[in-house]
Amino acid sequence: MTQAGRYDAIVVGVGGMGSAALYHLAKRGKRVLGIERFGIAHDLGSSHGVTRIIRMAYYEAPAYVPLLRRSYELWRELETSAAEQILHITGGIDAGLPDSRLFQGALQSCIEHDLEHEILTSDQLSQRFPGFRLPQDVQAIYQADAGFLMPERCIELHVAGALEHGAALHTDEQVRDIVETANGVRVTTDKGQYEADTAVICAGAWTGKLLPELAPNA
């Protein structure tokens, strides 16, 4: 086992979430290590593929909106630093029965946070976007600021930026154990052992195996 000094933070999993955490920690001047069991922008997690949708109003809860506003700002900052477009604004819809949770939740997010939106009947939607043919009792909420991201490129740019800011990165290294110590955490992998003040767990589907106390049925 090897010991590679002490870090302010260790990020476990360097996918969509982990790469962003690694980048922003490094940008803040933290001594940070990212550990990824596969390669960067691999196809085994949830952040692979060509595109991922992004929008301001999520039906699950209006509380997401402030996070999304900040997210849009950060994506534009990353684009500026990388001189590359990764956030594409196209407009987007949430469609459903007017009394459905999806429709009402998205509408509540728009209203509560004064988001630009339009409510369209199925006929209005078809006239405006001919590719849609929805039942007459369905309505749609159109959000002009919705769009999509290029997820794999987002990961690559976050990682590149993190390295530029001094982050360390280990790929093809599997985390076996994460334990609390008197001074923080100890992370054991198949290649070494590392200590830090804190660990940021972004392991996706593998989180249950790393932290079984949080997912007893995983």
DOZA-139654 format. One line per 8 residues: number of its first residue (from 1); their letters; for each residue x, y, z of C-alpha. Coordinates in Angstrom, 2 decimals. Layout:
DOZA-139654
NUM	a	X,Y,Z ~ ...
***
This chain:
DOZA-139654
1	mtqagryd	0.00,0.00,0.00 ~ 1.22,3.50,-0.75 ~ 0.58,6.74,1.09 ~ 0.55,9.93,-1.01 ~ 0.37,12.66,1.58 ~ -2.71,14.33,2.97 ~ -5.39,16.18,1.06 ~ -8.00,18.73,1.95
9	aivvgvgg	-10.55,16.58,0.11 ~ -10.76,13.34,-1.83 ~ -13.42,13.06,-4.53 ~ -14.52,9.47,-5.08 ~ -15.93,9.07,-8.57 ~ -15.02,11.54,-11.32 ~ -18.11,11.52,-13.51 ~ -20.63,14.30,-14.02
17	mgsaalyh	-20.87,15.25,-10.34 ~ -17.37,14.28,-9.27 ~ -15.55,16.11,-12.05 ~ -17.41,19.32,-11.16 ~ -16.61,18.88,-7.47 ~ -12.95,18.23,-8.28 ~ -12.78,21.32,-10.48 ~ -14.41,23.72,-8.05
25	lakrgkrv	-12.45,22.47,-5.05 ~ -9.19,22.86,-6.97 ~ -10.27,26.28,-8.23 ~ -10.77,27.35,-4.61 ~ -7.18,26.42,-3.85 ~ -7.85,23.15,-2.07 ~ -5.41,20.26,-2.22 ~ -7.71,17.69,-3.77
33	lgierfgi	-7.45,14.17,-5.17 ~ -9.94,12.61,-7.55 ~ -10.18,8.81,-7.72 ~ -12.02,7.17,-10.63 ~ -12.32,3.39,-10.93 ~ -12.63,3.56,-14.73 ~ -11.43,6.14,-17.25 ~ -12.58,9.71,-17.69
41	ahdlgssh	-15.93,10.08,-19.51 ~ -16.47,6.30,-19.61 ~ -19.73,4.67,-20.69 ~ -20.54,2.74,-17.51 ~ -22.16,5.49,-15.45 ~ -25.09,7.86,-15.83 ~ -23.25,10.78,-17.44 ~ -22.25,9.23,-20.75
49	gvtriirm	-23.78,9.83,-24.15 ~ -24.08,12.81,-26.44 ~ -26.60,15.04,-24.64 ~ -28.44,15.61,-21.36 ~ -31.42,17.92,-20.91 ~ -31.25,20.96,-18.64 ~ -34.05,23.33,-17.65 ~ -34.84,25.80,-14.92
57	ayyeapay	-38.12,24.40,-13.60 ~ -38.11,20.84,-12.29 ~ -41.45,19.39,-11.29 ~ -40.01,17.66,-8.23 ~ -39.66,20.86,-6.19 ~ -39.38,24.64,-6.66 ~ -36.32,24.51,-4.38 ~ -34.28,23.29,-7.34
65	vpllrrsy	-34.63,26.60,-9.20 ~ -31.95,28.60,-7.29 ~ -29.55,25.71,-7.85 ~ -30.36,25.72,-11.55 ~ -29.83,29.46,-11.84 ~ -26.39,29.07,-10.32 ~ -25.75,26.04,-12.51 ~ -26.44,28.03,-15.68
73	elwrelet	-23.98,30.69,-14.50 ~ -21.30,28.10,-13.82 ~ -21.78,26.39,-17.18 ~ -21.32,29.74,-18.93 ~ -18.19,30.39,-16.85 ~ -16.79,27.02,-17.87 ~ -17.57,27.75,-21.51 ~ -15.72,31.05,-21.27
81	saaeqilh	-12.64,29.51,-19.69 ~ -12.61,26.64,-22.20 ~ -13.58,28.77,-25.22 ~ -16.08,26.09,-26.16 ~ -19.87,25.82,-26.14 ~ -21.32,23.01,-24.03 ~ -24.69,24.50,-23.03 ~ -27.14,24.77,-25.92
89	itggidag	-30.42,26.64,-25.35 ~ -33.23,25.22,-27.49 ~ -36.38,25.61,-25.40 ~ -38.14,22.63,-23.87 ~ -41.52,21.34,-22.76 ~ -43.06,19.48,-19.85 ~ -46.34,17.94,-20.99 ~ -49.07,16.11,-19.11
97	lpdsrlfq	-52.59,16.27,-17.79 ~ -53.21,19.69,-16.20 ~ -53.82,18.14,-12.77 ~ -50.86,15.75,-12.92 ~ -47.92,16.03,-10.54 ~ -45.52,16.66,-13.42 ~ -47.53,19.53,-14.88 ~ -48.47,21.15,-11.58
105	galqscie	-44.97,20.76,-10.15 ~ -43.28,22.37,-13.15 ~ -45.87,25.15,-13.22 ~ -45.42,25.85,-9.51 ~ -41.65,26.14,-9.99 ~ -42.20,28.63,-12.82 ~ -44.70,30.72,-10.87 ~ -42.87,30.71,-7.55
113	hdleheil	-39.59,31.83,-9.13 ~ -41.04,34.06,-11.86 ~ -39.59,31.96,-14.67 ~ -40.45,32.72,-18.27 ~ -42.93,30.10,-19.47 ~ -45.96,29.52,-21.67 ~ -48.87,27.12,-21.24 ~ -49.86,25.51,-24.54
121	tsdqlsqr	-52.83,23.35,-25.45 ~ -52.14,20.23,-27.49 ~ -53.28,22.06,-30.66 ~ -51.08,25.07,-29.92 ~ -48.15,22.78,-29.26 ~ -48.64,20.94,-32.58 ~ -48.92,24.20,-34.49 ~ -45.72,25.51,-32.99
129	fpgfrlpq	-43.79,22.25,-32.93 ~ -45.25,19.94,-35.63 ~ -43.37,16.94,-34.30 ~ -45.72,16.74,-31.33 ~ -49.19,15.17,-31.55 ~ -50.59,14.90,-28.03 ~ -54.09,14.00,-26.78 ~ -56.55,16.88,-26.51
137	dvqaiyqa	-56.65,16.74,-22.71 ~ -52.88,17.19,-22.42 ~ -51.23,20.58,-21.96 ~ -47.58,21.62,-22.15 ~ -45.40,24.10,-20.31 ~ -42.83,25.63,-22.64 ~ -39.61,26.93,-21.06 ~ -37.57,29.07,-23.43
145	dagflmpe	-34.36,28.70,-21.43 ~ -34.32,24.90,-21.45 ~ -31.75,23.09,-23.55 ~ -29.08,20.45,-23.41 ~ -25.50,19.88,-22.28 ~ -22.74,17.75,-23.80 ~ -22.12,15.56,-20.71 ~ -18.94,13.76,-21.68
153	rcielhva	-17.34,16.98,-22.84 ~ -18.45,18.64,-19.59 ~ -16.59,15.96,-17.65 ~ -13.46,16.32,-19.78 ~ -13.42,20.10,-19.40 ~ -13.98,19.96,-15.66 ~ -11.14,17.46,-15.27 ~ -8.81,19.50,-17.46
161	galehgaa	-9.61,22.62,-15.45 ~ -9.10,20.79,-12.16 ~ -5.67,19.61,-13.25 ~ -4.74,23.12,-14.34 ~ -5.61,24.30,-10.83 ~ -3.37,21.66,-9.26 ~ -5.71,18.74,-8.55 ~ -4.37,15.20,-8.52
169	lhtdeqvr	-6.24,12.52,-10.46 ~ -6.03,8.74,-10.28 ~ -7.92,6.70,-12.88 ~ -8.40,2.94,-13.14 ~ -8.18,2.79,-9.35 ~ -10.96,1.22,-7.31 ~ -11.90,2.51,-3.86 ~ -12.31,-0.36,-1.42
177	divetang	-13.02,1.39,1.85 ~ -13.74,4.82,3.32 ~ -13.43,5.23,7.08 ~ -13.54,8.14,9.47 ~ -10.40,8.91,11.43 ~ -9.67,11.26,14.29 ~ -8.54,13.87,11.77 ~ -10.84,13.25,8.82
185	vrvttdkg	-11.11,10.25,6.51 ~ -8.94,7.46,5.18 ~ -9.62,6.13,1.68 ~ -8.23,2.73,0.78 ~ -8.04,1.62,-2.85 ~ -6.64,-1.33,-4.74 ~ -3.47,0.70,-5.25 ~ -2.96,2.80,-2.15
193	qyeadtav	-4.19,4.54,0.95 ~ -4.91,8.26,1.23 ~ -6.01,10.62,3.99 ~ -7.96,13.84,3.82 ~ -9.98,16.25,5.89 ~ -13.11,15.16,4.05 ~ -14.37,12.89,1.28 ~ -16.86,13.82,-1.42
201	icagawtg	-18.67,10.68,-2.58 ~ -19.83,10.90,-6.21 ~ -19.82,7.19,-6.95 ~ -23.27,6.94,-8.52 ~ -24.54,3.38,-8.66 ~ -21.54,2.18,-6.64 ~ -22.30,4.41,-3.64 ~ -24.27,1.70,-1.85
209	kllpelap	-21.27,-0.62,-1.85 ~ -18.95,2.08,-0.55 ~ -21.37,3.33,2.10 ~ -23.58,0.34,2.96 ~ -24.86,2.04,6.09 ~ -26.67,4.51,3.83 ~ -28.09,1.83,1.55 ~ -28.59,-1.36,3.58
217	na	-30.35,-3.14,0.70 ~ -27.78,-2.29,-1.98
***
